[in-house]
C-alpha cells in the first residue's frame, strides 16, 4: 500500500480523492480539517492510501506539542476522526486495508514520540447515492488494533425533514411561549453568506462577530489563523453567519459550517451587556431562527451541539460548556452517540512482537 500525505496535494486533488472513496464524513473534508488544525496549531500528517494506483482510503491525522513544546501529545482538541476505507470493496479487503492504515498510524506515533492519540467516530457520512445519512458501521473498528479508553457523548442532531406539526412541537414549550412575546418582534434576524451578501458585507459582519467573541471571552481564545479560516469559509460559500439586531445594533451572532445539506453550529457570541441578556434569550432565539432558516433552505440535518452531563475519563468539560450543552436539549433534536477513543502508546496494540500471530494472519 502507498501512502500520500495531504500536505503535498492541492484542494482539487484532495476533493477528487475523497469523492473517489465515496463514503466519508464531515470531518474528513478539507475545509473542516484545515479549520481544526488552524484552531489548535496542530501538525497535519493526514494521508490518502493507494493500492495498485487507486485511492482506497483516507486517514485524518493531526498532532501537536504540549505547552512546553518538548513532547508531542496528539490531534486537535476534538481528536482525529476514524480513518475511512472505500465502502464498495469486499469486507475482507477492507479489513486488510484498515490494518495497513492503523499500522502506518502506529509508525507515526513511534516516529513522533506521541504520548497518546485521540480519535472519534461521527455518525454522519456522505456519498454519491445519499447526501447526508447516518452510519455506525465499523464505528468501533479501532479496537481491533489498539487497546483504547472509550467515551460516548450525546450529539444533538435536528432532522429538518420532519413535518410541520412535529417541527413546531420539538422546541421546549417554555421557549415557544417566550418567543411569542411581543418583544421578540423587535429583533431583526439576518443571514449573512455568499448567497445573499457581497464580500464587503460578509467581512463587516464577521468583524462584528470577532468583536463580540473577544468581549464575551475577555480574551482571544483561539489563534488568529482560526478566525481567518472561518472568514475564508464564509467567502467561499461553505459557511454562514446569523445575526440578531436590536435598535440597529448587532447583539448576537452564530457561525455555522455547511457541507452538502448538513449544518454544524460551530460558534456563537452575545453582547456582554447584562440588560439585554436578561431581557432576551438571545442564544436560544437566534439558534431557533437559524434552524428555521435551514429548514426553509431544504437542508436535511442541523447539528445543534453535544450535551455533557458528566466528566468521563479523558473527556473533561468546563462548567460553562456543560451548561451550554444541557441547554441544547431544549430544541428537541434527536440524540445520537459520538464515540471517542484514546490510545496511549504504552497500551496494547497488535503492531508489535507480542501480537505477532495477529499481525501475520488476516482476520
C-alpha positions in Angstrom: 0.0 0.0 0.0 1.2 3.5 -0.9 0.6 6.5 1.4 0.4 10.1 0.2 0.3 12.9 2.7 -2.3 15.6 2.1 0.2 18.4 2.5 1.6 17.5 -0.9 -1.9 17.9 -2.6 -3.9 20.9 -3.7 -7.5 21.3 -2.8 -8.9 20.0 -6.1 -6.9 16.8 -5.9 -7.8 16.3 -2.2 -11.5 16.6 -3.0 -11.2 14.3 -6.1 -9.6 11.5 -4.0 -12.2 11.9 -1.2 -15.1 11.6 -3.8 -13.5 8.5 -5.2 -13.6 6.9 -1.8 -17.3 7.8 -1.9 -18.1 7.3 1.7 -16.7 9.9 4.0 -17.6 12.2 6.9 -17.8 15.9 7.5 -14.6 15.8 9.5 -12.7 14.2 6.5 -13.4 17.2 4.3 -10.5 19.6 3.5 -12.0 22.8 4.8 -13.1 21.4 8.2 -9.8 19.6 8.7 -7.9 22.8 7.9 -10.0 24.8 10.3 -9.5 22.3 13.2 -5.7 22.3 12.5 -5.6 26.1 12.4 -7.7 26.4 15.6 -5.2 24.3 17.6 -1.9 24.9 15.8 -1.5 21.2 15.1 0.7 19.5 12.5 -1.2 17.9 9.6 0.0 14.3 9.0 -3.2 13.1 7.2 -2.7 10.8 4.3 -4.5 9.0 1.5 -4.0 5.3 0.8 -3.5 3.8 -2.6 -3.5 0.2 -3.9 -2.5 -0.5 -7.5 -2.7 3.2 -8.3 -6.3 3.6 -7.0 -7.2 5.6 -3.9 -8.8 3.2 -1.3 -8.7 5.1 2.0 -8.0 8.2 4.0 -6.7 8.8 7.5 -7.1 12.3 9.1 -4.1 12.6 11.5 -3.1 15.7 13.4 -0.6 16.1 16.2 0.5 18.9 18.5 3.0 19.6 21.2 2.3 20.2 24.9 2.7 23.7 26.4 6.4 23.2 27.0 6.9 22.4 23.3 9.1 19.4 24.1 6.7 16.4 23.7 4.1 15.5 21.2 0.6 14.7 22.6 -1.8 14.3 19.7 -4.5 15.6 17.5 -6.7 18.6 17.5 -9.0 19.3 20.6 -11.7 17.0 19.4 -9.4 14.3 18.2 -8.9 12.8 14.8 -11.8 11.1 13.0 -11.5 7.4 12.5 -9.9 6.6 9.1 -12.2 5.5 6.2 -11.8 2.8 3.5 -13.8 2.6 0.3 -17.2 1.2 1.1 -17.7 -0.7 -2.2 -14.7 -3.0 -1.6 -15.2 -6.6 -0.3 -15.3 -6.8 3.5 -12.2 -8.9 3.8 -10.3 -6.4 1.6 -11.5 -3.5 3.7 -10.3 -5.1 6.9 -6.9 -5.7 5.3 -6.6 -2.1 4.3 -7.7 -0.8 7.7 -5.0 -2.9 9.3 -2.4 -1.3 7.0 -3.7 2.2 7.8 -3.6 1.7 11.5 -0.2 0.2 11.2 1.0 3.3 9.4 -0.5 5.5 12.1 1.3 3.5 14.8 4.6 4.0 12.9 3.9 7.8 13.1 3.1 7.5 16.8 6.5 6.0 17.4 8.3 8.3 15.0 7.0 11.5 16.6 7.1 10.2 20.2 3.4 10.7 20.6 2.2 10.1 24.2 -1.4 9.4 23.3 -3.7 9.9 20.3 -7.4 10.7 20.3 -9.9 9.5 17.7 -13.6 9.9 17.4 -16.4 8.4 15.3 -19.1 10.8 14.0 -22.3 9.1 12.6 -22.9 11.3 9.5 -21.5 10.3 6.2 -21.8 11.4 2.6 -21.6 9.5 -0.7 -22.8 9.8 -4.3 -26.1 8.0 -3.6 -27.1 9.8 -0.4 -26.1 13.3 0.6 -26.1 13.1 4.4 -27.0 9.8 6.1 -26.5 8.1 9.5 -24.0 5.2 9.5 -22.5 3.5 12.6 -20.9 0.5 10.7 -17.4 -0.2 11.9 -17.6 2.6 14.4 -15.6 0.6 17.0 -13.2 -0.9 14.5 -10.2 0.9 16.0 -10.4 -1.6 19.0 -9.4 -4.4 16.6 -5.9 -2.7 16.5 -5.4 -0.7 19.7 -6.5 -1.1 23.3 -8.3 2.2 23.8 -10.1 4.1 26.5 -13.6 4.8 25.2 -16.2 7.5 26.0 -19.5 8.1 24.4 -21.2 11.5 24.3 -24.7 12.5 23.1 -24.9 14.6 19.9 -28.0 16.7 19.4 -29.0 16.2 15.7 -32.0 18.0 14.4 -33.8 16.3 11.5 -35.0 19.2 9.3 -37.1 16.9 7.2 -39.8 16.4 9.8 -43.4 17.5 9.0 -44.6 20.9 10.2 -46.6 19.8 13.2 -43.7 17.8 14.6 -41.3 20.6 13.9 -43.4 23.1 15.8 -43.7 20.8 18.8 -40.0 20.0 19.1 -39.0 23.3 20.7 -39.2 23.3 24.6 -42.7 24.5 25.5 -41.4 27.4 27.7 -39.3 28.7 24.9 -42.3 28.5 22.5 -44.2 30.7 25.0 -41.2 33.0 25.5 -40.7 33.6 21.7 -44.4 34.6 21.2 -43.8 37.7 23.4 -44.1 40.9 21.5 -40.5 42.0 22.4 -39.0 39.4 20.1 -40.7 41.1 17.1 -38.3 44.0 17.8 -35.3 41.8 17.0 -34.1 41.7 13.4 -32.8 38.3 12.1 -30.3 38.4 9.2 -28.4 35.5 7.5 -25.0 36.6 6.1 -23.5 34.3 3.5 -22.3 34.2 -0.1 -25.8 33.6 -1.3 -27.2 36.9 -0.1 -24.3 39.1 0.8 -21.2 40.5 -1.0 -17.7 40.1 0.2 -17.7 43.6 1.9 -20.8 42.8 3.9 -19.5 39.4 4.9 -16.3 41.0 6.1 -18.2 43.7 8.1 -20.4 41.2 9.9 -17.5 38.8 10.6 -15.6 41.6 12.3 -18.6 42.2 14.5 -18.7 38.5 15.4 -15.0 38.6 16.2 -15.5 41.6 18.5 -18.4 40.0 20.3 -16.5 36.8 20.7 -13.5 38.6 22.2 -15.6 40.7 24.6 -17.6 37.7 25.8 -14.5 35.6 26.4 -12.5 38.6 27.8 -9.5 37.5 25.7 -8.6 35.9 22.4 -9.3 32.2 22.9 -8.1 30.8 19.6 -5.3 31.6 17.1 -5.8 34.3 14.5 -5.5 31.6 11.8 -8.7 30.1 13.2 -10.7 33.2 12.5 -9.0 33.6 9.1 -10.2 30.1 8.2 -13.7 30.9 9.3 -13.8 34.0 7.2 -12.4 32.1 4.2 -15.2 29.5 4.5 -17.8 32.3 4.6 -16.3 33.9 1.5 -16.2 30.5 -0.3 -19.9 29.7 0.5 -19.0 26.9 2.9 -20.4 28.7 6.0 -23.0 31.2 7.1 -23.3 33.9 9.8 -26.6 34.6 11.5 -27.2 37.9 13.4 -29.8 39.5 15.7 -30.1 43.2 15.8 -31.9 45.4 18.3 -32.3 49.1 17.6 -29.9 48.7 14.7 -27.1 47.2 16.8 -25.9 43.5 16.4 -26.2 41.8 19.8 -25.9 38.1 18.9 -24.1 36.2 16.1 -24.0 32.5 15.3 -21.5 30.9 12.9 -22.4 27.6 11.1 -20.3 25.4 8.8 -22.2 23.8 5.9 -21.5 20.7 3.8 -23.9 19.4 1.2 -27.2 19.5 3.1 -25.6 19.2 6.5 -25.0 22.1 9.0 -23.0 22.4 12.2 -23.5 25.1 14.8 -19.8 25.9 15.3 -19.6 29.1 17.4 -21.9 31.7 19.0 -21.3 35.0 20.7 -23.6 37.5 22.5 -23.3 41.0 23.8 -21.9 41.3 27.3 -24.5 43.9 28.3 -26.5 42.4 31.1 -29.7 44.4 30.5 -30.1 42.8 27.0 -29.1 39.3 28.2 -31.7 39.5 30.9 -34.4 40.9 28.6 -34.0 38.4 25.7 -33.0 34.8 25.5 -30.6 35.7 22.7 -28.8 32.4 22.3 -31.9 30.3 22.1 -33.9 32.7 19.9 -31.0 33.1 17.4 -30.5 29.3 17.2 -34.2 28.6 16.6 -34.4 31.2 13.8 -31.3 29.6 12.3 -32.9 26.2 12.4 -36.0 27.6 10.7 -33.8 29.2 8.0 -32.0 25.9 7.1 -35.4 24.1 7.1 -36.7 26.6 4.5 -33.5 26.2 2.5 -34.2 22.4 2.5 -31.1 21.2 4.3 -31.5 17.8 5.9 -29.7 17.9 9.2 -28.7 20.6 11.7 -26.1 19.7 14.4 -27.1 21.7 17.5 -24.1 20.5 19.6 -23.2 18.0 22.2 -24.6 17.6 25.7 -22.3 16.8 28.6 -23.8 15.9 31.9 -20.7 14.4 33.5 -16.9 14.4 33.0 -16.0 11.0 31.6 -12.5 9.6 31.9 -10.3 11.6 29.5 -13.2 13.9 28.4 -13.2 16.8 30.9 -15.5 19.7 30.3 -15.7 23.3 31.7 -18.9 24.0 33.7 -19.8 26.7 31.1 -19.7 24.1 28.3 -21.9 21.7 30.4 -24.5 24.4 30.9 -24.5 25.3 27.2 -24.6 21.6 26.3 -27.6 20.9 28.5 -29.4 24.0 27.1 -29.0 22.4 23.6 -31.6 19.8 24.6 -34.3 22.5 24.5 -34.6 22.4 20.7 -36.0 18.8 20.7 -33.4 17.3 18.5 -32.6 13.6 18.4 -29.7 12.2 20.5 -27.1 10.2 18.6 -23.9 8.9 20.2 -20.4 10.1 19.2 -17.7 7.7 20.2 -14.3 8.9 21.4 -11.2 6.8 21.7 -7.8 7.4 23.3 -4.8 5.2 22.6 -1.8 5.5 24.8 1.3 4.3 23.1 2.2 2.2 26.3 -1.0 0.3 26.0 -1.6 -2.9 24.0 -1.7 -2.9 20.2 -1.4 -5.6 17.5 1.6 -4.0 15.8 4.4 -5.4 18.0 6.1 -8.7 18.6 3.8 -9.7 21.4 1.0 -10.0 18.9 2.9 -11.5 16.0 0.2 -14.1 15.3 -2.4 -11.4 14.7 -0.1 -9.2 12.6 1.0 -12.1 10.3 -2.5 -13.5 9.8 -5.6 -11.9 8.3 -8.7 -11.6 10.5 
